[in-house]
Amino acid sequence: MKTLLILAASLTIMTFNSQAADLDNGRTLHTNNCLACHTSNMYTSKTRKVHDLAALSARVKRCDFSLGTQWFDEDIADVVAYLNHDYYKFK
């Protein structure tokens, strides 16, 4: 039973680590793509339209589609994580 519990915990930790966002990749993708249309001031504006993490993710996906960047899901997650870490601070 202990062995099964340790195995389950190890798999959970490995899965979490493999899905962890890459903030450096998010920053690079944002700098090379998003700043063509957006300024960083819009992220801190009191009139911003994004008010939670789900809306932020939807907005990044919409921009990806509009720009035709064809980012992988991991890239989108990286940009969302970067924007949330540096600007939005959603929990």
Phi and psi restraints in degrees (range 20) as a CNS / XPLOR table:
assign (resid 1 and name C) (resid 2 and name N)
       (resid 2 and name CA) (resid 2 and name C) 1.0 -61.9 20.0 2
assign (resid 2 and name N) (resid 2 and name CA)
       (resid 2 and name C) (resid 3 and name N) 1.0 -40.5 20.0 2
assign (resid 2 and name C) (resid 3 and name N)
       (resid 3 and name CA) (resid 3 and name C) 1.0 -62.0 20.0 2
assign (resid 3 and name N) (resid 3 and name CA)
       (resid 3 and name C) (resid 4 and name N) 1.0 -42.5 20.0 2
assign (resid 3 and name C) (resid 4 and name N)
       (resid 4 and name CA) (resid 4 and name C) 1.0 -64.0 20.0 2
assign (resid 4 and name N) (resid 4 and name CA)
       (resid 4 and name C) (resid 5 and name N) 1.0 -40.6 20.0 2
assign (resid 4 and name C) (resid 5 and name N)
       (resid 5 and name CA) (resid 5 and name C) 1.0 -65.6 20.0 2
assign (resid 5 and name N) (resid 5 and name CA)
       (resid 5 and name C) (resid 6 and name N) 1.0 -42.7 20.0 2
assign (resid 5 and name C) (resid 6 and name N)
       (resid 6 and name CA) (resid 6 and name C) 1.0 -65.0 20.0 2
assign (resid 6 and name N) (resid 6 and name CA)
       (resid 6 and name C) (resid 7 and name N) 1.0 -41.7 20.0 2
assign (resid 6 and name C) (resid 7 and name N)
       (resid 7 and name CA) (resid 7 and name C) 1.0 -62.4 20.0 2
assign (resid 7 and name N) (resid 7 and name CA)
       (resid 7 and name C) (resid 8 and name N) 1.0 -44.3 20.0 2
assign (resid 7 and name C) (resid 8 and name N)
       (resid 8 and name CA) (resid 8 and name C) 1.0 -63.0 20.0 2
assign (resid 8 and name N) (resid 8 and name CA)
       (resid 8 and name C) (resid 9 and name N) 1.0 -42.8 20.0 2
assign (resid 8 and name C) (resid 9 and name N)
       (resid 9 and name CA) (resid 9 and name C) 1.0 -64.2 20.0 2
assign (resid 9 and name N) (resid 9 and name CA)
       (resid 9 and name C) (resid 10 and name N) 1.0 -41.4 20.0 2
assign (resid 9 and name C) (resid 10 and name N)
       (resid 10 and name CA) (resid 10 and name C) 1.0 -63.3 20.0 2
assign (resid 10 and name N) (resid 10 and name CA)
       (resid 10 and name C) (resid 11 and name N) 1.0 -43.4 20.0 2
assign (resid 10 and name C) (resid 11 and name N)
       (resid 11 and name CA) (resid 11 and name C) 1.0 -64.1 20.0 2
assign (resid 11 and name N) (resid 11 and name CA)
       (resid 11 and name C) (resid 12 and name N) 1.0 -39.0 20.0 2
assign (resid 11 and name C) (resid 12 and name N)
       (resid 12 and name CA) (resid 12 and name C) 1.0 -63.0 20.0 2
assign (resid 12 and name N) (resid 12 and name CA)
       (resid 12 and name C) (resid 13 and name N) 1.0 -45.0 20.0 2
assign (resid 12 and name C) (resid 13 and name N)
       (resid 13 and name CA) (resid 13 and name C) 1.0 -64.7 20.0 2
assign (resid 13 and name N) (resid 13 and name CA)
       (resid 13 and name C) (resid 14 and name N) 1.0 -43.0 20.0 2
assign (resid 13 and name C) (resid 14 and name N)
       (resid 14 and name CA) (resid 14 and name C) 1.0 -64.3 20.0 2
assign (resid 14 and name N) (resid 14 and name CA)
       (resid 14 and name C) (resid 15 and name N) 1.0 -40.9 20.0 2
assign (resid 14 and name C) (resid 15 and name N)
       (resid 15 and name CA) (resid 15 and name C) 1.0 -64.6 20.0 2
assign (resid 15 and name N) (resid 15 and name CA)
       (resid 15 and name C) (resid 16 and name N) 1.0 -44.0 20.0 2
assign (resid 15 and name C) (resid 16 and name N)
       (resid 16 and name CA) (resid 16 and name C) 1.0 -61.0 20.0 2
assign (resid 16 and name N) (resid 16 and name CA)
       (resid 16 and name C) (resid 17 and name N) 1.0 -45.6 20.0 2
assign (resid 16 and name C) (resid 17 and name N)
       (resid 17 and name CA) (resid 17 and name C) 1.0 -65.6 20.0 2
assign (resid 17 and name N) (resid 17 and name CA)
       (resid 17 and name C) (resid 18 and name N) 1.0 -35.8 20.0 2
assign (resid 17 and name C) (resid 18 and name N)
       (resid 18 and name CA) (resid 18 and name C) 1.0 -73.7 20.0 2
assign (resid 18 and name N) (resid 18 and name CA)
       (resid 18 and name C) (resid 19 and name N) 1.0 -18.9 20.0 2
assign (resid 18 and name C) (resid 19 and name N)
       (resid 19 and name CA) (resid 19 and name C) 1.0 -101.7 20.0 2
assign (resid 19 and name N) (resid 19 and name CA)
       (resid 19 and name C) (resid 20 and name N) 1.0 2.7 20.0 2
assign (resid 19 and name C) (resid 20 and name N)
       (resid 20 and name CA) (resid 20 and name C) 1.0 -65.2 20.0 2
assign (resid 20 and name N) (resid 20 and name CA)
       (resid 20 and name C) (resid 21 and name N) 1.0 137.7 20.0 2
assign (resid 20 and name C) (resid 21 and name N)
       (resid 21 and name CA) (resid 21 and name C) 1.0 -71.7 20.0 2
assign (resid 21 and name N) (resid 21 and name CA)
       (resid 21 and name C) (resid 22 and name N) 1.0 148.8 20.0 2
assign (resid 21 and name C) (resid 22 and name N)
       (resid 22 and name CA) (resid 22 and name C) 1.0 -102.3 20.0 2
assign (resid 22 and name N) (resid 22 and name CA)
       (resid 22 and name C) (resid 23 and name N) 1.0 98.8 20.0 2
assign (resid 22 and name C) (resid 23 and name N)
       (resid 23 and name CA) (resid 23 and name C) 1.0 -63.1 20.0 2
assign (resid 23 and name N) (resid 23 and name CA)
       (resid 23 and name C) (resid 24 and name N) 1.0 -35.2 20.0 2
assign (resid 23 and name C) (resid 24 and name N)
       (resid 24 and name CA) (resid 24 and name C) 1.0 -65.1 20.0 2
assign (resid 24 and name N) (resid 24 and name CA)
       (resid 24 and name C) (resid 25 and name N) 1.0 -42.0 20.0 2
assign (resid 24 and name C) (resid 25 and name N)
       (resid 25 and name CA) (resid 25 and name C) 1.0 -63.9 20.0 2
assign (resid 25 and name N) (resid 25 and name CA)
       (resid 25 and name C) (resid 26 and name N) 1.0 -42.8 20.0 2
assign (resid 25 and name C) (resid 26 and name N)
       (resid 26 and name CA) (resid 26 and name C) 1.0 -60.0 20.0 2
assign (resid 26 and name N) (resid 26 and name CA)
       (resid 26 and name C) (resid 27 and name N) 1.0 -42.8 20.0 2
assign (resid 26 and name C) (resid 27 and name N)
       (resid 27 and name CA) (resid 27 and name C) 1.0 -62.8 20.0 2
assign (resid 27 and name N) (resid 27 and name CA)
       (resid 27 and name C) (resid 28 and name N) 1.0 -44.9 20.0 2
assign (resid 27 and name C) (resid 28 and name N)
       (resid 28 and name CA) (resid 28 and name C) 1.0 -63.6 20.0 2
assign (resid 28 and name N) (resid 28 and name CA)
       (resid 28 and name C) (resid 29 and name N) 1.0 -47.3 20.0 2
assign (resid 28 and name C) (resid 29 and name N)
       (resid 29 and name CA) (resid 29 and name C) 1.0 -61.4 20.0 2
assign (resid 29 and name N) (resid 29 and name CA)
       (resid 29 and name C) (resid 30 and name N) 1.0 -42.4 20.0 2
assign (resid 29 and name C) (resid 30 and name N)
       (resid 30 and name CA) (resid 30 and name C) 1.0 -62.8 20.0 2
assign (resid 30 and name N) (resid 30 and name CA)
       (resid 30 and name C) (resid 31 and name N) 1.0 -47.9 20.0 2
assign (resid 30 and name C) (resid 31 and name N)
       (resid 31 and name CA) (resid 31 and name C) 1.0 -62.6 20.0 2
assign (resid 31 and name N) (resid 31 and name CA)
       (resid 31 and name C) (resid 32 and name N) 1.0 -42.4 20.0 2
assign (resid 31 and name C) (resid 32 and name N)
       (resid 32 and name CA) (resid 32 and name C) 1.0 -80.8 20.0 2
assign (resid 32 and name N) (resid 32 and name CA)
       (resid 32 and name C) (resid 33 and name N) 1.0 -14.6 20.0 2
assign (resid 32 and name C) (resid 33 and name N)
       (resid 33 and name CA) (resid 33 and name C) 1.0 -126.9 20.0 2
assign (resid 33 and name N) (resid 33 and name CA)
       (resid 33 and name C) (resid 34 and name N) 1.0 -55.2 20.0 2
assign (resid 33 and name C) (resid 34 and name N)
       (resid 34 and name CA) (resid 34 and name C) 1.0 -68.4 20.0 2
assign (resid 34 and name N) (resid 34 and name CA)
       (resid 34 and name C) (resid 35 and name N) 1.0 -35.9 20.0 2
assign (resid 34 and name C) (resid 35 and name N)
       (resid 35 and name CA) (resid 35 and name C) 1.0 -71.4 20.0 2
assign (resid 35 and name N) (resid 35 and name CA)
       (resid 35 and name C) (resid 36 and name N) 1.0 -5.6 20.0 2
assign (resid 35 and name C) (resid 36 and name N)
       (resid 36 and name CA) (resid 36 and name C) 1.0 -67.7 20.0 2
assign (resid 36 and name N) (resid 36 and name CA)
       (resid 36 and name C) (resid 37 and name N) 1.0 -29.8 20.0 2
assign (resid 36 and name C) (resid 37 and name N)
       (resid 37 and name CA) (resid 37 and name C) 1.0 -113.5 20.0 2
assign (resid 37 and name N) (resid 37 and name CA)
       (resid 37 and name C) (resid 38 and name N) 1.0 -31.8 20.0 2
assign (resid 37 and name C) (resid 38 and name N)
       (resid 38 and name CA) (resid 38 and name C) 1.0 -111.1 20.0 2
assign (resid 38 and name N) (resid 38 and name CA)
       (resid 38 and name C) (resid 39 and name N) 1.0 151.9 20.0 2
assign (resid 38 and name C) (resid 39 and name N)
       (resid 39 and name CA) (resid 39 and name C) 1.0 -107.8 20.0 2
assign (resid 39 and name N) (resid 39 and name CA)
       (resid 39 and name C) (resid 40 and name N) 1.0 156.0 20.0 2
assign (resid 39 and name C) (resid 40 and name N)
       (resid 40 and name CA) (resid 40 and name C) 1.0 -66.8 20.0 2
assign (resid 40 and name N) (resid 40 and name CA)
       (resid 40 and name C) (resid 41 and name N) 1.0 -17.2 20.0 2
assign (resid 40 and name C) (resid 41 and name N)
       (resid 41 and name CA) (resid 41 and name C) 1.0 -63.2 20.0 2
assign (resid 41 and name N) (resid 41 and name CA)
       (resid 41 and name C) (resid 42 and name N) 1.0 -29.9 20.0 2
assign (resid 41 and name C) (resid 42 and name N)
       (resid 42 and name CA) (resid 42 and name C) 1.0 -66.8 20.0 2
assign (resid 42 and name N) (resid 42 and name CA)
       (resid 42 and name C) (resid 43 and name N) 1.0 -25.0 20.0 2
assign (resid 42 and name C) (resid 43 and name N)
       (resid 43 and name CA) (resid 43 and name C) 1.0 -75.3 20.0 2
assign (resid 43 and name N) (resid 43 and name CA)
       (resid 43 and name C) (resid 44 and name N) 1.0 -23.8 20.0 2
assign (resid 43 and name C) (resid 44 and name N)
       (resid 44 and name CA) (resid 44 and name C) 1.0 -106.2 20.0 2
assign (resid 44 and name N) (resid 44 and name CA)
       (resid 44 and name C) (resid 45 and name N) 1.0 -0.5 20.0 2
assign (resid 44 and name C) (resid 45 and name N)
       (resid 45 and name CA) (resid 45 and name C) 1.0 -65.8 20.0 2
assign (resid 45 and name N) (resid 45 and name CA)
       (resid 45 and name C) (resid 46 and name N) 1.0 145.0 20.0 2
assign (resid 45 and name C) (resid 46 and name N)
       (resid 46 and name CA) (resid 46 and name C) 1.0 -70.8 20.0 2
assign (resid 46 and name N) (resid 46 and name CA)
       (resid 46 and name C) (resid 47 and name N) 1.0 -16.8 20.0 2
assign (resid 46 and name C) (resid 47 and name N)
       (resid 47 and name CA) (resid 47 and name C) 1.0 -99.4 20.0 2
assign (resid 47 and name N) (resid 47 and name CA)
       (resid 47 and name C) (resid 48 and name N) 1.0 15.1 20.0 2
assign (resid 47 and name C) (resid 48 and name N)
       (resid 48 and name CA) (resid 48 and name C) 1.0 -62.2 20.0 2
assign (resid 48 and name N) (resid 48 and name CA)
       (resid 48 and name C) (resid 49 and name N) 1.0 151.4 20.0 2
assign (resid 48 and name C) (resid 49 and name N)
       (resid 49 and name CA) (resid 49 and name C) 1.0 -93.6 20.0 2
assign (resid 49 and name N) (resid 49 and name CA)
       (resid 49 and name C) (resid 50 and name N) 1.0 -11.1 20.0 2
assign (resid 49 and name C) (resid 50 and name N)
       (resid 50 and name CA) (resid 50 and name C) 1.0 -96.4 20.0 2
assign (resid 50 and name N) (resid 50 and name CA)
       (resid 50 and name C) (resid 51 and name N) 1.0 122.4 20.0 2
assign (resid 50 and name C) (resid 51 and name N)
       (resid 51 and name CA) (resid 51 and name C) 1.0 -124.3 20.0 2
assign (resid 51 and name N) (resid 51 and name CA)
       (resid 51 and name C) (resid 52 and name N) 1.0 0.5 20.0 2
assign (resid 51 and name C) (resid 52 and name N)
       (resid 52 and name CA) (resid 52 and name C) 1.0 -158.2 20.0 2
assign (resid 52 and name N) (resid 52 and name CA)
       (resid 52 and name C) (resid 53 and name N) 1.0 170.9 20.0 2
assign (resid 52 and name C) (resid 53 and name N)
       (resid 53 and name CA) (resid 53 and name C) 1.0 -63.8 20.0 2
assign (resid 53 and name N) (resid 53 and name CA)
       (resid 53 and name C) (resid 54 and name N) 1.0 -37.3 20.0 2
assign (resid 53 and name C) (resid 54 and name N)
       (resid 54 and name CA) (resid 54 and name C) 1.0 -63.5 20.0 2
assign (resid 54 and name N) (resid 54 and name CA)
       (resid 54 and name C) (resid 55 and name N) 1.0 -41.9 20.0 2
assign (resid 54 and name C) (resid 55 and name N)
       (resid 55 and name CA) (resid 55 and name C) 1.0 -67.0 20.0 2
assign (resid 55 and name N) (resid 55 and name CA)
       (resid 55 and name C) (resid 56 and name N) 1.0 -37.0 20.0 2
assign (resid 55 and name C) (resid 56 and name N)
       (resid 56 and name CA) (resid 56 and name C) 1.0 -63.4 20.0 2
assign (resid 56 and name N) (resid 56 and name CA)
       (resid 56 and name C) (resid 57 and name N) 1.0 -45.2 20.0 2
assign (resid 56 and name C) (resid 57 and name N)
       (resid 57 and name CA) (resid 57 and name C) 1.0 -62.2 20.0 2
assign (resid 57 and name N) (resid 57 and name CA)
       (resid 57 and name C) (resid 58 and name N) 1.0 -43.8 20.0 2
assign (resid 57 and name C) (resid 58 and name N)
       (resid 58 and name CA) (resid 58 and name C) 1.0 -62.5 20.0 2
assign (resid 58 and name N) (resid 58 and name CA)
       (resid 58 and name C) (resid 59 and name N) 1.0 -39.3 20.0 2
assign (resid 58 and name C) (resid 59 and name N)
       (resid 59 and name CA) (resid 59 and name C) 1.0 -66.8 20.0 2
assign (resid 59 and name N) (resid 59 and name CA)
       (resid 59 and name C) (resid 60 and name N) 1.0 -42.7 20.0 2
assign (resid 59 and name C) (resid 60 and name N)
       (resid 60 and name CA) (resid 60 and name C) 1.0 -64.6 20.0 2
assign (resid 60 and name N) (resid 60 and name CA)
       (resid 60 and name C) (resid 61 and name N) 1.0 -41.0 20.0 2
assign (resid 60 and name C) (resid 61 and name N)
       (resid 61 and name CA) (resid 61 and name C) 1.0 -62.2 20.0 2
assign (resid 61 and name N) (resid 61 and name CA)
       (resid 61 and name C) (resid 62 and name N) 1.0 -41.2 20.0 2
assign (resid 61 and name C) (resid 62 and name N)
       (resid 62 and name CA) (resid 62 and name C) 1.0 -65.2 20.0 2
assign (resid 62 and name N) (resid 62 and name CA)
       (resid 62 and name C) (resid 63 and name N) 1.0 -41.8 20.0 2
assign (resid 62 and name C) (resid 63 and name N)
       (resid 63 and name CA) (resid 63 and name C) 1.0 -65.6 20.0 2
assign (resid 63 and name N) (resid 63 and name CA)
       (resid 63 and name C) (resid 64 and name N) 1.0 -40.2 20.0 2
assign (resid 63 and name C) (resid 64 and name N)
       (resid 64 and name CA) (resid 64 and name C) 1.0 -57.2 20.0 2
assign (resid 64 and name N) (resid 64 and name CA)
       (resid 64 and name C) (resid 65 and name N) 1.0 -45.6 20.0 2
assign (resid 64 and name C) (resid 65 and name N)
       (resid 65 and name CA) (resid 65 and name C) 1.0 -65.5 20.0 2
assign (resid 65 and name N) (resid 65 and name CA)
       (resid 65 and name C) (resid 66 and name N) 1.0 -45.0 20.0 2
assign (resid 65 and name C) (resid 66 and name N)
       (resid 66 and name CA) (resid 66 and name C) 1.0 -63.6 20.0 2
assign (resid 66 and name N) (resid 66 and name CA)
       (resid 66 and name C) (resid 67 and name N) 1.0 -39.0 20.0 2
assign (resid 66 and name C) (resid 67 and name N)
       (resid 67 and name CA) (resid 67 and name C) 1.0 -81.6 20.0 2
assign (resid 67 and name N) (resid 67 and name CA)
       (resid 67 and name C) (resid 68 and name N) 1.0 -16.9 20.0 2
assign (resid 67 and name C) (resid 68 and name N)
       (resid 68 and name CA) (resid 68 and name C) 1.0 70.2 20.0 2
assign (resid 68 and name N) (resid 68 and name CA)
       (resid 68 and name C) (resid 69 and name N) 1.0 28.5 20.0 2
assign (resid 68 and name C) (resid 69 and name N)
       (resid 69 and name CA) (resid 69 and name C) 1.0 -72.5 20.0 2
assign (resid 69 and name N) (resid 69 and name CA)
       (resid 69 and name C) (resid 70 and name N) 1.0 -23.5 20.0 2
assign (resid 69 and name C) (resid 70 and name N)
       (resid 70 and name CA) (resid 70 and name C) 1.0 55.9 20.0 2
assign (resid 70 and name N) (resid 70 and name CA)
       (resid 70 and name C) (resid 71 and name N) 1.0 45.1 20.0 2
assign (resid 70 and name C) (resid 71 and name N)
       (resid 71 and name CA) (resid 71 and name C) 1.0 -66.3 20.0 2
assign (resid 71 and name N) (resid 71 and name CA)
       (resid 71 and name C) (resid 72 and name N) 1.0 149.9 20.0 2
assign (resid 71 and name C) (resid 72 and name N)
       (resid 72 and name CA) (resid 72 and name C) 1.0 -72.6 20.0 2
assign (resid 72 and name N) (resid 72 and name CA)
       (resid 72 and name C) (resid 73 and name N) 1.0 161.9 20.0 2
assign (resid 72 and name C) (resid 73 and name N)
       (resid 73 and name CA) (resid 73 and name C) 1.0 -56.4 20.0 2
assign (resid 73 and name N) (resid 73 and name CA)
       (resid 73 and name C) (resid 74 and name N) 1.0 -35.7 20.0 2
assign (resid 73 and name C) (resid 74 and name N)
       (resid 74 and name CA) (resid 74 and name C) 1.0 -65.5 20.0 2
assign (resid 74 and name N) (resid 74 and name CA)
       (resid 74 and name C) (resid 75 and name N) 1.0 -37.3 20.0 2
assign (resid 74 and name C) (resid 75 and name N)
       (resid 75 and name CA) (resid 75 and name C) 1.0 -66.0 20.0 2
assign (resid 75 and name N) (resid 75 and name CA)
       (resid 75 and name C) (resid 76 and name N) 1.0 -42.5 20.0 2
assign (resid 75 and name C) (resid 76 and name N)
       (resid 76 and name CA) (resid 76 and name C) 1.0 -61.3 20.0 2
assign (resid 76 and name N) (resid 76 and name CA)
       (resid 76 and name C) (resid 77 and name N) 1.0 -44.9 20.0 2
assign (resid 76 and name C) (resid 77 and name N)
       (resid 77 and name CA) (resid 77 and name C) 1.0 -61.7 20.0 2
assign (resid 77 and name N) (resid 77 and name CA)
       (resid 77 and name C) (resid 78 and name N) 1.0 -37.3 20.0 2
assign (resid 77 and name C) (resid 78 and name N)
       (resid 78 and name CA) (resid 78 and name C) 1.0 -65.3 20.0 2
assign (resid 78 and name N) (resid 78 and name CA)
       (resid 78 and name C) (resid 79 and name N) 1.0 -43.2 20.0 2
assign (resid 78 and name C) (resid 79 and name N)
       (resid 79 and name CA) (resid 79 and name C) 1.0 -66.6 20.0 2
assign (resid 79 and name N) (resid 79 and name CA)
       (resid 79 and name C) (resid 80 and name N) 1.0 -43.0 20.0 2
assign (resid 79 and name C) (resid 80 and name N)
       (resid 80 and name CA) (resid 80 and name C) 1.0 -60.0 20.0 2
assign (resid 80 and name N) (resid 80 and name CA)
       (resid 80 and name C) (resid 81 and name N) 1.0 -46.0 20.0 2
assign (resid 80 and name C) (resid 81 and name N)
       (resid 81 and name CA) (resid 81 and name C) 1.0 -63.2 20.0 2
assign (resid 81 and name N) (resid 81 and name CA)
       (resid 81 and name C) (resid 82 and name N) 1.0 -42.3 20.0 2
assign (resid 81 and name C) (resid 82 and name N)
       (resid 82 and name CA) (resid 82 and name C) 1.0 -61.9 20.0 2
assign (resid 82 and name N) (resid 82 and name CA)
       (resid 82 and name C) (resid 83 and name N) 1.0 -50.4 20.0 2
assign (resid 82 and name C) (resid 83 and name N)
       (resid 83 and name CA) (resid 83 and name C) 1.0 -61.2 20.0 2
assign (resid 83 and name N) (resid 83 and name CA)
       (resid 83 and name C) (resid 84 and name N) 1.0 -40.9 20.0 2
assign (resid 83 and name C) (resid 84 and name N)
       (resid 84 and name CA) (resid 84 and name C) 1.0 -67.1 20.0 2
assign (resid 84 and name N) (resid 84 and name CA)
       (resid 84 and name C) (resid 85 and name N) 1.0 -41.7 20.0 2
assign (resid 84 and name C) (resid 85 and name N)
       (resid 85 and name CA) (resid 85 and name C) 1.0 -65.4 20.0 2
assign (resid 85 and name N) (resid 85 and name CA)
       (resid 85 and name C) (resid 86 and name N) 1.0 -44.8 20.0 2
assign (resid 85 and name C) (resid 86 and name N)
       (resid 86 and name CA) (resid 86 and name C) 1.0 -90.4 20.0 2
assign (resid 86 and name N) (resid 86 and name CA)
       (resid 86 and name C) (resid 87 and name N) 1.0 -24.4 20.0 2
assign (resid 86 and name C) (resid 87 and name N)
       (resid 87 and name CA) (resid 87 and name C) 1.0 -125.2 20.0 2
assign (resid 87 and name N) (resid 87 and name CA)
       (resid 87 and name C) (resid 88 and name N) 1.0 -55.2 20.0 2
assign (resid 87 and name C) (resid 88 and name N)
       (resid 88 and name CA) (resid 88 and name C) 1.0 -81.8 20.0 2
assign (resid 88 and name N) (resid 88 and name CA)
       (resid 88 and name C) (resid 89 and name N) 1.0 -43.9 20.0 2
assign (resid 88 and name C) (resid 89 and name N)
       (resid 89 and name CA) (resid 89 and name C) 1.0 64.9 20.0 2
assign (resid 89 and name N) (resid 89 and name CA)
       (resid 89 and name C) (resid 90 and name N) 1.0 35.3 20.0 2
assign (resid 89 and name C) (resid 90 and name N)
       (resid 90 and name CA) (resid 90 and name C) 1.0 -71.8 20.0 2
assign (resid 90 and name N) (resid 90 and name CA)
       (resid 90 and name C) (resid 91 and name N) 1.0 151.8 20.0 2
